Amino acid sequence: MLGNVSELDIRLIRVFLAVVEAGGVSAAQTALNTTQPTISAQLSSLETRLGFRLCHRGRAGFALTQKGSQFLDAARRLLAAAEGFRLEVQHINRTLSGTLNIGLLGQIDPVANKNIALAIARLRARHEGLYFQFTELSSSFLEEKIINGHLDLAIGYFWRRLDTLDYFSLFRETQIAYCGSSHPLFDQAGTLSREDVAEHQWVWPSHPLPEMPAPTSIERLTALTDSMDGAALLILSGQHLGFLPQHYAARHVDLGQLHALNPEQLRYEVCFHAAVRRSTRQSDLVSAFLTELMDVFGVG
């Protein structure tokens, strides 16, 4: 009697099912792509392993025995279960689960935010067991949190370009120099030169990017902050000039609270990157999200 079902047994059972579905040994030759003697030998081998006869075959035609009919039902259930197992394993292999900890620089351009949301939607549509946890941080903390393992991936602009991190360019942001409505330069703003603004006090990032040339001497950079909201408040106070993302300042410009000093000259472009630890770059979760990000932003 058949004990543990081996790979050989599965092959022989498939032969038996093919013969039943074809209605006989001769008819099954095409489906099995083999000869009638080989099929007969395989059926005999299966019957020997089972310890009972499955079917009558010969000149009188093909017919299942009573035990053969019972075995047919059991064989179909076995192979259906095996196929279900195969599909389930494939699904496990395709499906990601877990939590991605994402760090974001605050006040990202709405268009860029929409693309990030699209990347999330695409990934979640395929992997319902995947969850996201977001933390909003200033640039000075994003890299630190990635390195110490508190974040899996961060989106922002980075000035240090650490050897232990990989950086992937996503999109660019325009930053323009502004003054507040109570600043002495407000009524002249629009075509001011660098010489016109160099003697005034500025708010400046604590960690400026290489692509950010200082608009004045270091003595005039009298307020340092990595907070965009903090920089905006200092500029709105009329006490400082400073750079803000164009999309962020737009609402204040519309309200007459800010004016660009010279949008053609006093501006610069910063590149936003996705940053990940090199040790986690090949993580399935991180790699899948990074791939989606680069696809929706059209980079890579």
Phi and psi in degrees as a GROMACS rama.xvg file:
@    title "Ramachandran Plot"
@    xaxis  label "Phi"
@    yaxis  label "Psi"
@TYPE xy
-62.0363  127.183  LEU-2
-96.7773  -117.285  GLY-3
-65.0995  136.001  ASN-4
-80.0158  119.869  VAL-5
-100.05  175.1  SER-6
-62.576  -36.0241  GLU-7
-61.5162  -44.0523  LEU-8
-59.9981  -41.7958  ASP-9
-61.1478  -43.2313  ILE-10
-62.541  -43.0655  ARG-11
-67.2209  -36.9056  LEU-12
-64.9693  -38.102  ILE-13
-64.411  -37.6623  ARG-14
-61.8463  -46.6053  VAL-15
-58.3798  -45.9125  PHE-16
-64.3968  -37.8842  LEU-17
-64.3263  -39.1292  ALA-18
-65.1652  -43.9322  VAL-19
-61.5348  -45.9186  VAL-20
-67.4221  -32.421  GLU-21
-79.585  -21.3978  ALA-22
91.3753  14.5731  GLY-23
157.431  167.589  GLY-24
-67.6716  -46.4042  VAL-25
-60.7506  -43.8344  SER-26
-67.5855  -22.8633  ALA-27
-84.8112  -6.82481  ALA-28
-59.5542  -41.5499  GLN-29
-67.7256  -46.0266  THR-30
-62.7022  -37.1162  ALA-31
-92.6303  -9.84603  LEU-32
56.2764  46.2831  ASN-33
-150.326  -179.491  THR-34
-91.7967  161.541  THR-35
-60.8373  -43.4769  GLN-36
-61.3038  -37.6476  PRO-37
-65.1093  -42.8775  THR-38
-64.1571  -44.0157  ILE-39
-60.4751  -40.472  SER-40
-65.9724  -37.7669  ALA-41
-67.8715  -39.3206  GLN-42
-64.9531  -41.0389  LEU-43
-63.0382  -40.3732  SER-44
-62.4702  -41.6119  SER-45
-65.2269  -43.0204  LEU-46
-62.584  -38.5052  GLU-47
-63.3527  -42.5017  THR-48
-68.4354  -32.2634  ARG-49
-80.0677  -37.3134  LEU-50
92.9677  14.1417  GLY-51
-153.279  160.811  PHE-52
-82.867  134.222  ARG-53
-91.9053  -35.7617  LEU-54
-157.018  158.762  CYS-55
-96.7294  130.223  HIS-56
-142.848  138.139  ARG-57
157.46  -156.212  GLY-58
-64.2236  -28.5164  ARG-59
-74.1951  -8.35217  ALA-60
107.312  -178.459  GLY-61
-103.774  132.436  PHE-62
-154.065  140.34  ALA-63
-77.2123  144.829  LEU-64
-78.815  172.657  THR-65
-61.4102  -44.0028  GLN-66
-68.1854  -31.9409  LYS-67
-62.7844  -40.0262  GLY-68
-64.5267  -41.9617  SER-69
-64.9851  -40.5786  GLN-70
-66.0011  -35.1489  PHE-71
-57.4613  -47.0833  LEU-72
-62.0993  -43.2492  ASP-73
-65.9175  -39.1284  ALA-74
-64.8829  -40.68  ALA-75
-64.7819  -39.5488  ARG-76
-65.4664  -38.9889  ARG-77
-62.7039  -48.3026  LEU-78
-71.0952  -31.587  LEU-79
-64.8471  -40.658  ALA-80
-65.7115  -39.517  ALA-81
-64.3929  -39.9508  ALA-82
-67.4695  -40.6113  GLU-83
-61.0146  -40.843  GLY-84
-61.9666  -44.3597  PHE-85
-60.7995  -45.3401  ARG-86
-65.5631  -38.0434  LEU-87
-64.9342  -41.3515  GLU-88
-65.1831  -40.753  VAL-89
-61.5118  -39.5147  GLN-90
-65.5183  -40.3082  HIS-91
-61.0434  -41.287  ILE-92
-67.3721  -32.5503  ASN-93
-85.9164  -25.1439  ARG-94
-94.7643  130.602  THR-95
-100.664  147.156  LEU-96
-143.751  157.787  SER-97
127.814  -172.126  GLY-98
-121.107  130.699  THR-99
-100.382  124.49  LEU-100
-95.3605  112.207  ASN-101
-112.537  131.769  ILE-102
-102.922  137.43  GLY-103
-129.258  139.842  LEU-104
-71.7226  139.031  LEU-105
-68.1223  156.026  GLY-106
59.0994  47.8536  GLN-107
-73.7132  147.65  ILE-108
-49.2229  131.81  ASP-109
-55.0398  -35.046  PRO-110
-65.7007  -42.6042  VAL-111
-66.0234  -40.2229  ALA-112
-59.0854  -38.9327  ASN-113
-63.1015  -39.5247  LYS-114
-67.1337  -39.8926  ASN-115
-62.5912  -42.6522  ILE-116
-62.0741  -37.419  ALA-117
-65.0648  -41.1382  LEU-118
-60.8769  -41.1105  ALA-119
-63.7282  -45.6342  ILE-120
-61.2624  -42.9609  ALA-121
-62.3065  -43.7759  ARG-122
-68.4422  -42.2379  LEU-123
-68.2527  -28.362  ARG-124
-64.5692  -30.3213  ALA-125
-95.3615  -25.7789  ARG-126
-132.556  85.4451  HIS-127
-68.4038  -18.0629  GLU-128
-85.8804  8.07349  GLY-129
-98.2058  131.108  LEU-130
-125.017  154.893  TYR-131
-121.765  138.399  PHE-132
-123.698  124.28  GLN-133
-110.147  139.731  PHE-134
-130.138  127.524  THR-135
-95.1112  124.17  GLU-136
-138.669  159.473  LEU-137
-75.7564  163.125  SER-138
-57.1562  -33.8358  SER-139
-65.8854  -20.2758  SER-140
-104.334  -17.56  PHE-141
-60.5677  -50.5768  LEU-142
-63.4785  -39.7837  GLU-143
-60.0201  -43.157  GLU-144
-69.3399  -31.0258  LYS-145
-68.4335  -45.6665  ILE-146
-61.9665  -41.7306  ILE-147
-84.1561  4.61584  ASN-148
86.5136  3.94595  GLY-149
-76.3481  -21.8225  HIS-150
-124.1  146.035  LEU-151
-89.8223  -32.547  ASP-152
-154.966  145.827  LEU-153
-132.07  146.236  ALA-154
-120.227  118.421  ILE-155
-179.401  -166.906  GLY-156
-111.472  140.318  TYR-157
-128.14  139.193  PHE-158
-105.953  -17.5084  TRP-159
-90.8359  -30.2368  ARG-160
50.9727  64.102  ARG-161
-68.9972  146.074  LEU-162
-66.7636  -24.6018  ASP-163
-85.1489  -1.90502  THR-164
-119.085  151.878  LEU-165
-106.838  140.198  ASP-166
-121.245  132.918  TYR-167
-124.758  118.068  PHE-168
-64.998  133.601  SER-169
-116.499  -55.3142  LEU-170
-158.106  167.964  PHE-171
-113.585  152.436  ARG-172
-129.039  136.583  GLU-173
-93.3576  127.721  THR-174
-115.334  135.518  GLN-175
-127.25  147.498  ILE-176
-81.2388  134.829  ALA-177
-130.276  161.454  TYR-178
-131.861  154.649  CYS-179
-83.3475  164.988  GLY-180
-63.4271  -23.6949  SER-181
-95.0767  4.29443  SER-182
-79.2866  144.949  HIS-183
-57.7632  -24.8441  PRO-184
-89.1148  -1.58894  LEU-185
-58.3123  -45.4727  PHE-186
-71.622  -18.5595  ASP-187
-98.3162  -8.19065  GLN-188
-62.573  145.947  ALA-189
134.35  -42.9435  GLY-190
-132.386  24.2036  THR-191
-68.3236  143.331  LEU-192
-89.8409  171.13  SER-193
-62.7549  -34.7234  ARG-194
-66.0499  -35.0119  GLU-195
-65.1375  -30.5017  ASP-196
-104.568  -6.98073  VAL-197
-67.4908  -25.4762  ALA-198
-89.7735  1.5164  GLU-199
-97.8285  162.363  HIS-200
-80.2105  143.882  GLN-201
-126.147  148.023  TRP-202
-94.9636  138.288  VAL-203
-140.301  148.121  TRP-204
-61.1685  143.823  PRO-205
-62.8739  -32.0888  SER-206
-130.117  79.9504  HIS-207
-66.2824  148.196  PRO-208
-75.0723  156.295  LEU-209
-57.467  -31.8861  PRO-210
-81.7656  9.31369  GLU-211
-110.449  89.0283  MET-212
-70.9227  136.994  PRO-213
-66.1361  135.319  ALA-214
-81.2506  -6.3249  PRO-215
-154.485  -177.826  THR-216
-71.8616  159.112  SER-217
-61.2725  -26.4925  ILE-218
-66.6564  -24.6731  GLU-219
-90.5582  -7.06139  ARG-220
-86.0549  78.5779  LEU-221
-92.4559  -4.07818  THR-222
-136.502  126.38  ALA-223
-117.659  131.291  LEU-224
-158.948  148.625  THR-225
-102.962  6.25912  ASP-226
-93.2003  120.511  SER-227
-64.3806  -41.6561  MET-228
-64.8873  -38.4909  ASP-229
-64.5461  -43.0554  GLY-230
-62.3115  -41.6877  ALA-231
-61.7658  -41.2766  ALA-232
-62.9693  -41.5822  LEU-233
-65.1545  -38.9266  LEU-234
-69.2407  -43.2662  ILE-235
-63.7921  -26.3444  LEU-236
-68.7847  -17.5775  SER-237
85.4862  2.43933  GLY-238
-92.4425  -21.1861  GLN-239
-137.681  153.166  HIS-240
-97.1782  159.762  LEU-241
-177.505  164.752  GLY-242
-93.2034  141.168  PHE-243
-139.03  151.586  LEU-244
-57.6989  137.649  PRO-245
-58.0254  -41.2061  GLN-246
-66.7172  -33.9237  HIS-247
-70.8633  -41.6511  TYR-248
-77.2532  -16.2431  ALA-249
-55.3391  -42.4046  ALA-250
-66.942  -34.4599  ARG-251
-71.9907  -34.5713  HIS-252
-64.1897  -43.8287  VAL-253
-61.8041  -31.6115  ASP-254
-85.7183  -1.15359  LEU-255
77.1404  17.9884  GLY-256
-92.2234  -23.6154  GLN-257
-132.183  154.312  LEU-258
-141.518  135.461  HIS-259
-70.0458  134.695  ALA-260
-68.1216  -47.6956  LEU-261
-164.143  91.4464  ASN-262
-64.3685  -13.8351  PRO-263
-88.9617  -33.9605  GLU-264
-107.05  -42.2108  GLN-265
-93.5965  74.0034  LEU-266
-154.907  162.911  ARG-267
-157.458  163.837  TYR-268
-110.27  133.872  GLU-269
-116.946  145.749  VAL-270
-101.387  126.068  CYS-271
-85.9177  136.714  PHE-272
-122.749  156.876  HIS-273
-96.3212  125.961  ALA-274
-115.235  136.975  ALA-275
-139.672  155.398  VAL-276
-68.8088  141.06  ARG-277
-62.3504  -30.7061  ARG-278
-70.3801  -19.3528  SER-279
-111.564  3.44045  THR-280
-57.7887  -35.4134  ARG-281
-89.0253  1.3662  GLN-282
-57.13  136.203  SER-283
-57.6501  -43.8794  ASP-284
-64.14  -50.487  LEU-285
-65.1382  -44.4893  VAL-286
-62.5548  -39.9994  SER-287
-65.3233  -44.2946  ALA-288
-69.5028  -40.1014  PHE-289
-62.21  -40.121  LEU-290
-62.4406  -43.7487  THR-291
-64.0997  -42.7338  GLU-292
-58.9171  -48.706  LEU-293
-66.8629  -29.5696  MET-294
-71.2336  -46.8664  ASP-295
-69.1348  -27.5563  VAL-296
-88.9535  -3.34076  PHE-297
67.9781  35.7682  GLY-298
-121.85  173.098  VAL-299
